Amino acid sequence: MDRKVILNLAVSLDGYICDCDGGFEWIRGQGDRSLDTQPLYDIEEFARQIDVVVMGRKAYADCGLDFIKEAAGKQFWVASSQKISLDPPAVRVSGDVVAQVMALKQQPGKDIWLFGGAGLTQPFIQADAVDEYIIGIIPILLGRGRRLFQADFASIPLHLEQTWIDDGIVILRYRRERKSG
């Protein structure tokens, strides 16, 4: 089985991954499970299929140490052009992070989780290097914060593979369609 680069994040309905202060307390359901699908999305199963998490510097600053503790046994690459202090097992990667991840993808291992905002994800999207997008849409309009997507990339055809609804959160899993020719 080929390794995949998977962008898996929660966003507000208007496309933000955190508020202006880096906060995530708004990431929660609506308290109504009447439309839940079965089975529900299983983040623990997703975590079992990955062995490397590539995070942006801001995502690491916002949730790094807690995130690392929850996902023990994984490699953590924190993309930053700046020298930053990291807690093991996190390591800093800089330069052409997309090329480094694409080289890693060619090695044996599990899937690679891309976890961060537009500063991290934009180069991967522009390079058409994301194999799957798993996006949980939180039932809130934030109005401002850090965006998941920026403009200025070529369109990328996607194929909807699976959907889940969990407490008002709609989770969509898309596979990137391979360009022919």
FENKA-V47956 format. One record per residue. N is the residue number from 1. RES is the residue in one small letter. PHI is phi in degrees with one decimal (999 if undefined). D_FIRST is the distance of its C-alpha to the first C-alpha in Angstrom with 2 decimals. Layout:
n = (N,N)
res = (RES,RES)
phi = (PHI,PHI)
d_first = (D_FIRST,D_FIRST)
This chain:
n = (1,2,3,4,5,6,7,8,9,10,11,12,13,14,15,16,17,18,19,20,21,22,23,24,25,26,27,28,29,30,31,32,33,34,35,36,37,38,39,40,41,42,43,44,45,46,47,48,49,50,51,52,53,54,55,56,57,58,59,60,61,62,63,64,65,66,67,68,69,70,71,72,73,74,75,76,77,78,79,80,81,82,83,84,85,86,87,88,89,90,91,92,93,94,95,96,97,98,99,100,101,102,103,104,105,106,107,108,109,110,111,112,113,114,115,116,117,118,119,120,121,122,123,124,125,126,127,128,129,130,131,132,133,134,135,136,137,138,139,140,141,142,143,144,145,146,147,148,149,150,151,152,153,154,155,156,157,158,159,160,161,162,163,164,165,166,167,168,169,170,171,172,173,174,175,176,177,178,179,180,181)
res = (m,d,r,k,v,i,l,n,l,a,v,s,l,d,g,y,i,c,d,c,d,g,g,f,e,w,i,r,g,q,g,d,r,s,l,d,t,q,p,l,y,d,i,e,e,f,a,r,q,i,d,v,v,v,m,g,r,k,a,y,a,d,c,g,l,d,f,i,k,e,a,a,g,k,q,f,w,v,a,s,s,q,k,i,s,l,d,p,p,a,v,r,v,s,g,d,v,v,a,q,v,m,a,l,k,q,q,p,g,k,d,i,w,l,f,g,g,a,g,l,t,q,p,f,i,q,a,d,a,v,d,e,y,i,i,g,i,i,p,i,l,l,g,r,g,r,r,l,f,q,a,d,f,a,s,i,p,l,h,l,e,q,t,w,i,d,d,g,i,v,i,l,r,y,r,r,e,r,k,s,g)
phi = (999,-78.7,-69.1,-122.7,-97.6,-120.7,-87.0,-131.9,-148.9,-99.6,-134.4,-71.3,-57.2,-94.0,92.9,-101.8,-97.4,-158.8,-78.7,-61.7,-94.7,82.9,-79.6,-123.3,-63.3,-79.7,-81.9,-162.4,-76.4,-102.8,80.2,-138.8,-100.1,-64.7,-105.4,-56.2,-97.9,-124.9,-75.2,-76.5,-61.3,-114.8,-64.7,-67.3,-64.5,-58.9,-61.8,-68.7,-89.9,-117.6,-131.6,-135.0,-114.4,-104.9,-116.0,-81.1,-58.8,-68.5,-63.3,-63.9,-63.1,-76.7,-147.8,-55.3,-63.2,-62.2,-62.5,-63.4,-62.5,-72.2,-114.7,-55.3,89.5,-100.3,-86.0,-124.1,-105.5,-108.1,-80.7,-160.3,-82.6,-95.7,-70.5,-136.0,-88.0,-125.3,-90.6,-58.7,-94.8,-67.1,-129.6,-85.0,-122.0,-141.8,81.5,-82.7,-65.0,-60.1,-62.6,-65.6,-69.6,-65.8,-67.2,-61.5,-60.2,-79.0,-89.1,-62.2,156.3,-88.6,-69.7,-117.3,-96.8,-93.3,-133.1,173.1,-86.0,-60.2,-59.5,-87.1,-76.5,-54.8,-62.0,-68.0,-66.4,-61.5,-85.6,53.0,-104.1,-96.5,-84.8,-137.9,-120.4,-115.0,-121.9,-96.5,-95.1,-83.0,-76.5,-157.5,-106.1,-81.8,85.7,-167.2,145.8,-97.6,-79.6,-80.6,-115.4,-106.8,-80.0,76.8,-145.5,-67.7,-62.6,-126.6,-68.2,-123.4,-123.3,-68.5,-100.1,-162.5,-135.9,-141.4,-127.5,-138.1,57.9,86.6,-89.7,-95.6,-112.2,-119.8,-116.5,-111.8,-105.5,-69.9,-81.1,-71.2,-75.4,-93.4,90.4)
d_first = (0.00,3.80,6.57,9.20,12.94,14.57,18.36,19.62,23.43,26.56,29.19,32.69,33.42,34.89,31.82,32.64,30.39,33.43,37.19,39.34,39.63,35.89,36.42,34.01,36.52,36.39,32.78,33.63,34.02,37.22,38.39,38.00,35.33,36.84,33.99,31.08,28.20,26.66,24.30,24.70,22.01,20.75,20.46,20.05,16.90,15.62,16.80,14.92,11.50,12.80,14.32,16.14,18.72,20.36,23.81,26.83,30.09,31.78,29.06,29.28,33.08,33.03,30.72,29.18,30.64,30.42,26.84,25.96,27.85,25.99,22.52,23.39,20.94,19.13,19.76,21.96,22.57,25.72,26.34,30.06,32.43,35.02,35.49,34.81,35.10,31.91,31.48,29.14,26.23,26.17,26.44,27.71,25.93,28.04,28.35,25.55,23.10,20.85,20.62,20.02,17.12,15.63,16.17,14.55,11.41,11.24,11.53,9.36,9.41,8.95,9.80,13.22,16.15,18.81,22.05,25.35,27.83,28.52,29.35,25.77,23.93,26.18,25.01,21.33,22.49,24.79,22.09,19.87,17.18,16.32,13.35,14.68,18.19,19.18,22.95,25.45,28.85,31.64,34.92,37.02,38.34,38.72,40.55,39.55,37.22,34.10,32.15,28.43,28.72,31.26,32.48,32.06,28.65,27.84,26.77,23.07,22.40,20.35,19.45,20.32,17.62,19.49,22.79,24.54,28.13,29.16,32.82,33.19,30.04,27.96,24.24,22.31,18.58,18.13,15.29,16.44,17.30,16.67,20.08,21.17,23.41)
